[in-house]
């Protein structure tokens, strides 16, 4: 039998100036979410997961290379080269990607 209750993160007490709290409350109401969800969304935007950023950048580079190519279809060798170049330019990306594989989505 599995527990269907969503897992909760432990609470984190956050002190903020009253005027900031009021702005967060207004934004949360406008976005139809709790203040906690609004704060988390703002933090996610400010501090994105590096794996997501690197994957997005890699996808853009692949698309740019494919668009610049004369061949109508991408070959495995061309894609492999783009990916290898990307990881050579971003050595932390491979490590972050491997760490990210251990996370549940």
Buried (B, 14 or more C-beta within 10 A) or exposed (E): EEEEEEEEEEEEEEEEEEEEEEEBEEBBEEEEBEBBEBBEBEEEEEEEEBBEEBBEBBEEBBEEBBEEEEEEEBEEEBEEEBEEEBBEEBEEBEEBBEEBEEEEE
